[in-house]
Protein backbone atom coordinates (compact mmCIF):
# COMPACT_ATOMS: atom_id res chain seq x y z
CA UNK A 1 0.00 0.00 0.00
CA UNK A 2 1.33 3.44 -0.91
CA UNK A 3 1.79 5.69 2.10
CA UNK A 4 1.53 9.42 2.51
CA UNK A 5 4.84 11.25 2.31
CA UNK A 6 4.60 14.04 4.83
CA UNK A 7 6.92 16.39 6.69
CA UNK A 8 6.25 18.41 9.77
CA UNK A 9 7.62 21.84 10.55
CA UNK A 10 9.15 22.54 13.98
CA UNK A 11 5.79 23.92 15.07
CA UNK A 12 4.14 20.65 14.14
CA UNK A 13 2.11 21.85 11.15
CA UNK A 14 2.18 19.34 8.26
CA UNK A 15 3.18 20.36 4.75
CA UNK A 16 4.30 18.75 1.53
CA UNK A 17 7.65 19.43 -0.08
CA UNK A 18 8.11 20.11 -3.75
CA UNK A 19 8.11 16.88 -5.77
CA UNK A 20 6.46 14.80 -3.04
CA UNK A 21 3.09 13.12 -3.45
CA UNK A 22 0.37 12.41 -0.92
CA UNK A 23 -1.99 9.53 -1.55
CA UNK A 24 -3.90 8.67 1.57
CA UNK A 25 -5.61 11.99 2.37
CA UNK A 26 -8.86 13.44 0.99
CA UNK A 27 -8.34 15.76 -1.95
CA UNK A 28 -9.94 18.71 -0.15
CA UNK A 29 -7.42 18.47 2.69
CA UNK A 30 -4.52 18.35 0.27
CA UNK A 31 -5.75 21.44 -1.54
CA UNK A 32 -6.02 23.32 1.74
CA UNK A 33 -2.44 22.40 2.64
CA UNK A 34 -1.18 23.39 -0.79
CA UNK A 35 -3.05 26.69 -0.61
CA UNK A 36 -1.37 27.56 2.68
CA UNK A 37 2.08 26.85 1.24
CA UNK A 38 1.77 28.66 -2.11
CA UNK A 39 -1.18 31.10 -1.96
CA UNK A 40 -0.01 33.25 -4.89
CA UNK A 41 -0.37 30.38 -7.36
CA UNK A 42 -4.07 30.47 -6.58
CA UNK A 43 -4.21 34.18 -7.51
CA UNK A 44 -4.90 35.36 -3.97
CA UNK A 45 -2.79 38.53 -4.15
CA UNK A 46 -4.13 41.62 -5.88
CA UNK A 47 -1.18 43.93 -5.37
CA UNK A 48 2.42 44.28 -4.28
CA UNK A 49 3.57 47.68 -3.01
CA UNK A 50 7.36 47.68 -3.12
CA UNK A 51 9.57 50.29 -1.52
CA UNK A 52 12.98 50.89 -3.12
CA UNK A 53 15.88 52.91 -1.78
CA UNK A 54 19.01 53.26 0.30
CA UNK A 55 18.46 54.84 3.72
CA UNK A 56 22.07 56.09 3.74
CA UNK A 57 21.61 58.13 0.55
CA UNK A 58 19.35 60.96 1.65
CA UNK A 59 16.16 61.24 -0.39
CA UNK A 60 16.86 57.90 -2.05
CA UNK A 61 15.10 56.49 1.05
CA UNK A 62 11.76 57.90 -0.12
CA UNK A 63 10.32 54.52 -1.17
CA UNK A 64 11.48 52.92 2.08
CA UNK A 65 9.78 55.65 4.12
CA UNK A 66 6.49 55.37 2.20
CA UNK A 67 6.34 51.61 2.66
CA UNK A 68 7.27 51.90 6.35
CA UNK A 69 4.30 54.24 6.84
CA UNK A 70 2.00 51.92 4.89
CA UNK A 71 3.06 48.94 6.98
CA UNK A 72 1.72 50.71 10.09
CA UNK A 73 -1.78 50.35 8.65
CA UNK A 74 -4.07 47.35 8.56
CA UNK A 75 -4.23 45.67 5.15
CA UNK A 76 -6.33 42.85 3.79
CA UNK A 77 -4.63 39.61 2.81
CA UNK A 78 -4.72 40.50 -0.89
CA UNK A 79 -1.93 43.08 -0.52
CA UNK A 80 1.79 42.67 0.16
CA UNK A 81 3.63 45.77 1.41
CA UNK A 82 7.38 45.12 1.37
CA UNK A 83 10.51 47.21 1.87
CA UNK A 84 13.00 45.83 -0.66
CA UNK A 85 15.62 48.47 0.06
CA UNK A 86 18.49 47.68 -2.33
CA UNK A 87 17.77 43.94 -2.69
CA UNK A 88 17.54 43.86 -6.48
CA UNK A 89 17.24 40.09 -6.92
CA UNK A 90 14.50 39.77 -4.30
CA UNK A 91 12.47 42.45 -6.05
CA UNK A 92 13.13 40.97 -9.49
CA UNK A 93 11.75 37.60 -8.43
CA UNK A 94 8.73 39.31 -6.83
CA UNK A 95 8.04 41.07 -10.14
CA UNK A 96 7.46 37.75 -11.92
CA UNK A 97 5.03 36.44 -9.32
CA UNK A 98 1.28 36.26 -9.88
CA UNK A 99 0.14 39.73 -8.78
CA UNK A 100 -2.61 41.68 -10.45
CA UNK A 101 -0.69 44.93 -10.06
CA UNK A 102 2.70 45.97 -8.69
CA UNK A 103 3.41 49.46 -7.39
CA UNK A 104 7.06 50.50 -7.13
CA UNK A 105 7.84 53.49 -4.91
CA UNK A 106 11.15 55.28 -5.37
CA UNK A 107 12.93 58.60 -5.62
CA UNK A 108 12.99 59.50 -9.31
CA UNK A 109 14.97 62.43 -10.77
CA UNK A 110 12.60 64.05 -13.28
CA UNK A 111 13.96 67.61 -13.43
CA UNK A 112 11.00 68.90 -11.45
CA UNK A 113 10.69 70.76 -8.16
CA UNK A 114 11.89 68.69 -5.18
CA UNK A 115 9.00 66.83 -3.59
CA UNK A 116 7.00 66.54 -6.83
CA UNK A 117 5.12 63.22 -6.90
CA UNK A 118 4.41 61.59 -10.27
CA UNK A 119 2.66 58.38 -11.28
CA UNK A 120 4.48 56.57 -14.08
CA UNK A 121 3.35 53.45 -15.95
CA UNK A 122 6.57 51.76 -17.17
CA UNK A 123 6.48 50.29 -20.66
CA UNK A 124 8.44 47.03 -20.62
CA UNK A 125 9.06 47.34 -24.36
CA UNK A 126 10.69 50.77 -24.03
CA UNK A 127 12.80 50.56 -20.89
CA UNK A 128 15.92 51.62 -22.81
CA UNK A 129 14.22 54.91 -23.63
CA UNK A 130 13.62 55.74 -19.98
CA UNK A 131 16.31 58.23 -19.10
CA UNK A 132 15.09 59.50 -15.73
CA UNK A 133 17.81 57.72 -13.73
CA UNK A 134 21.51 58.55 -13.67
CA UNK A 135 23.83 55.85 -14.97
CA UNK A 136 25.41 54.38 -11.83
CA UNK A 137 26.19 50.64 -11.52
CA UNK A 138 26.19 50.93 -7.73
CA UNK A 139 22.60 52.19 -7.49
CA UNK A 140 19.47 50.07 -7.68
CA UNK A 141 16.54 51.58 -9.58
CA UNK A 142 13.25 50.23 -10.98
CA UNK A 143 14.45 50.25 -14.59
CA UNK A 144 17.46 48.04 -13.93
CA UNK A 145 15.37 45.69 -11.76
CA UNK A 146 12.68 45.41 -14.44
CA UNK A 147 15.34 44.41 -16.96
CA UNK A 148 16.61 41.81 -14.50
CA UNK A 149 13.09 40.49 -13.92
CA UNK A 150 12.54 40.10 -17.67
CA UNK A 151 15.65 37.93 -17.83
CA UNK A 152 14.17 35.67 -15.13
CA UNK A 153 10.64 35.25 -16.45
CA UNK A 154 7.48 37.00 -17.61
CA UNK A 155 6.30 40.15 -15.85
CA UNK A 156 2.52 39.83 -16.13
CA UNK A 157 1.35 42.35 -13.51
CA UNK A 158 0.17 45.85 -14.32
CA UNK A 159 3.11 48.07 -13.35
CA UNK A 160 3.06 51.46 -11.66
CA UNK A 161 5.89 53.63 -10.39
CA UNK A 162 5.20 56.30 -7.79
CA UNK A 163 8.17 58.62 -8.10
CA UNK A 164 9.23 61.63 -6.09
CA UNK A 165 11.72 64.26 -7.23
CA UNK A 166 14.62 64.20 -4.75
CA UNK A 167 16.34 67.20 -3.27
CA UNK A 168 19.31 65.41 -1.70
CA UNK A 169 20.08 62.63 -4.18
CA UNK A 170 22.96 60.34 -3.28
CA UNK A 171 24.99 61.94 -0.54
CA UNK A 172 26.56 58.83 0.97
CA UNK A 173 26.05 58.77 4.73
CA UNK A 174 23.16 61.24 4.47
CA UNK A 175 20.40 59.98 6.78
CA UNK A 176 16.83 61.27 6.63
CA UNK A 177 14.68 62.85 3.95
CA UNK A 178 14.80 66.49 2.99
CA UNK A 179 11.79 68.60 3.99
CA UNK A 180 10.18 68.70 0.50
CA UNK A 181 10.48 64.93 0.08
CA UNK A 182 9.27 64.22 3.62
CA UNK A 183 6.20 66.34 2.88
CA UNK A 184 5.55 64.28 -0.26
CA UNK A 185 5.21 60.98 1.64
CA UNK A 186 1.45 61.39 2.45
CA UNK A 187 0.74 62.20 -1.20
CA UNK A 188 2.49 59.02 -2.33
CA UNK A 189 0.50 57.01 0.22
CA UNK A 190 -2.73 58.48 -1.15
CA UNK A 191 -1.74 57.51 -4.71
CA UNK A 192 -0.93 53.94 -3.62
CA UNK A 193 -4.29 53.61 -1.90
CA UNK A 194 -6.10 54.89 -5.00
CA UNK A 195 -4.28 52.33 -7.17
CA UNK A 196 -5.30 49.55 -4.80
CA UNK A 197 -8.96 50.59 -4.99
CA UNK A 198 -8.72 50.70 -8.79
CA UNK A 199 -7.13 47.24 -8.95
CA UNK A 200 -9.78 45.71 -6.71
CA UNK A 201 -12.55 47.31 -8.77
CA UNK A 202 -11.08 45.97 -12.02
CA UNK A 203 -10.84 42.48 -10.56
CA UNK A 204 -14.49 42.62 -9.50
CA UNK A 205 -15.47 43.74 -12.98
CA UNK A 206 -13.56 40.84 -14.54
CA UNK A 207 -15.39 38.47 -12.20
CA UNK A 208 -18.74 39.94 -13.28
CA UNK A 209 -19.45 41.36 -9.83
CA UNK A 210 -19.59 44.97 -11.06
CA UNK A 211 -21.26 46.32 -14.17
CA UNK A 212 -18.74 47.84 -16.59
C-alpha positions in Angstrom: 0.0 0.0 0.0 1.3 3.4 -0.9 1.8 5.7 2.1 1.5 9.4 2.5 4.8 11.2 2.3 4.6 14.0 4.8 6.9 16.4 6.7 6.2 18.4 9.8 7.6 21.8 10.5 9.1 22.5 14.0 5.8 23.9 15.1 4.1 20.7 14.1 2.1 21.8 11.2 2.2 19.3 8.3 3.2 20.4 4.8 4.3 18.8 1.5 7.6 19.4 -0.1 8.1 20.1 -3.8 8.1 16.9 -5.8 6.5 14.8 -3.0 3.1 13.1 -3.4 0.4 12.4 -0.9 -2.0 9.5 -1.6 -3.9 8.7 1.6 -5.6 12.0 2.4 -8.9 13.4 1.0 -8.3 15.8 -1.9 -9.9 18.7 -0.1 -7.4 18.5 2.7 -4.5 18.3 0.3 -5.8 21.4 -1.5 -6.0 23.3 1.7 -2.4 22.4 2.6 -1.2 23.4 -0.8 -3.1 26.7 -0.6 -1.4 27.6 2.7 2.1 26.8 1.2 1.8 28.7 -2.1 -1.2 31.1 -2.0 0.0 33.2 -4.9 -0.4 30.4 -7.4 -4.1 30.5 -6.6 -4.2 34.2 -7.5 -4.9 35.4 -4.0 -2.8 38.5 -4.2 -4.1 41.6 -5.9 -1.2 43.9 -5.4 2.4 44.3 -4.3 3.6 47.7 -3.0 7.4 47.7 -3.1 9.6 50.3 -1.5 13.0 50.9 -3.1 15.9 52.9 -1.8 19.0 53.3 0.3 18.5 54.8 3.7 22.1 56.1 3.7 21.6 58.1 0.6 19.3 61.0 1.7 16.2 61.2 -0.4 16.9 57.9 -2.0 15.1 56.5 1.0 11.8 57.9 -0.1 10.3 54.5 -1.2 11.5 52.9 2.1 9.8 55.7 4.1 6.5 55.4 2.2 6.3 51.6 2.7 7.3 51.9 6.3 4.3 54.2 6.8 2.0 51.9 4.9 3.1 48.9 7.0 1.7 50.7 10.1 -1.8 50.4 8.7 -4.1 47.4 8.6 -4.2 45.7 5.2 -6.3 42.9 3.8 -4.6 39.6 2.8 -4.7 40.5 -0.9 -1.9 43.1 -0.5 1.8 42.7 0.2 3.6 45.8 1.4 7.4 45.1 1.4 10.5 47.2 1.9 13.0 45.8 -0.7 15.6 48.5 0.1 18.5 47.7 -2.3 17.8 43.9 -2.7 17.5 43.9 -6.5 17.2 40.1 -6.9 14.5 39.8 -4.3 12.5 42.4 -6.0 13.1 41.0 -9.5 11.8 37.6 -8.4 8.7 39.3 -6.8 8.0 41.1 -10.1 7.5 37.7 -11.9 5.0 36.4 -9.3 1.3 36.3 -9.9 0.1 39.7 -8.8 -2.6 41.7 -10.5 -0.7 44.9 -10.1 2.7 46.0 -8.7 3.4 49.5 -7.4 7.1 50.5 -7.1 7.8 53.5 -4.9 11.2 55.3 -5.4 12.9 58.6 -5.6 13.0 59.5 -9.3 15.0 62.4 -10.8 12.6 64.1 -13.3 14.0 67.6 -13.4 11.0 68.9 -11.4 10.7 70.8 -8.2 11.9 68.7 -5.2 9.0 66.8 -3.6 7.0 66.5 -6.8 5.1 63.2 -6.9 4.4 61.6 -10.3 2.7 58.4 -11.3 4.5 56.6 -14.1 3.4 53.5 -16.0 6.6 51.8 -17.2 6.5 50.3 -20.7 8.4 47.0 -20.6 9.1 47.3 -24.4 10.7 50.8 -24.0 12.8 50.6 -20.9 15.9 51.6 -22.8 14.2 54.9 -23.6 13.6 55.7 -20.0 16.3 58.2 -19.1 15.1 59.5 -15.7 17.8 57.7 -13.7 21.5 58.5 -13.7 23.8 55.9 -15.0 25.4 54.4 -11.8 26.2 50.6 -11.5 26.2 50.9 -7.7 22.6 52.2 -7.5 19.5 50.1 -7.7 16.5 51.6 -9.6 13.3 50.2 -11.0 14.5 50.3 -14.6 17.5 48.0 -13.9 15.4 45.7 -11.8 12.7 45.4 -14.4 15.3 44.4 -17.0 16.6 41.8 -14.5 13.1 40.5 -13.9 12.5 40.1 -17.7 15.6 37.9 -17.8 14.2 35.7 -15.1 10.6 35.3 -16.5 7.5 37.0 -17.6 6.3 40.1 -15.8 2.5 39.8 -16.1 1.4 42.3 -13.5 0.2 45.9 -14.3 3.1 48.1 -13.3 3.1 51.5 -11.7 5.9 53.6 -10.4 5.2 56.3 -7.8 8.2 58.6 -8.1 9.2 61.6 -6.1 11.7 64.3 -7.2 14.6 64.2 -4.7 16.3 67.2 -3.3 19.3 65.4 -1.7 20.1 62.6 -4.2 23.0 60.3 -3.3 25.0 61.9 -0.5 26.6 58.8 1.0 26.1 58.8 4.7 23.2 61.2 4.5 20.4 60.0 6.8 16.8 61.3 6.6 14.7 62.8 3.9 14.8 66.5 3.0 11.8 68.6 4.0 10.2 68.7 0.5 10.5 64.9 0.1 9.3 64.2 3.6 6.2 66.3 2.9 5.6 64.3 -0.3 5.2 61.0 1.6 1.5 61.4 2.5 0.7 62.2 -1.2 2.5 59.0 -2.3 0.5 57.0 0.2 -2.7 58.5 -1.1 -1.7 57.5 -4.7 -0.9 53.9 -3.6 -4.3 53.6 -1.9 -6.1 54.9 -5.0 -4.3 52.3 -7.2 -5.3 49.5 -4.8 -9.0 50.6 -5.0 -8.7 50.7 -8.8 -7.1 47.2 -9.0 -9.8 45.7 -6.7 -12.6 47.3 -8.8 -11.1 46.0 -12.0 -10.8 42.5 -10.6 -14.5 42.6 -9.5 -15.5 43.7 -13.0 -13.6 40.8 -14.5 -15.4 38.5 -12.2 -18.7 39.9 -13.3 -19.5 41.4 -9.8 -19.6 45.0 -11.1 -21.3 46.3 -14.2 -18.7 47.8 -16.6 
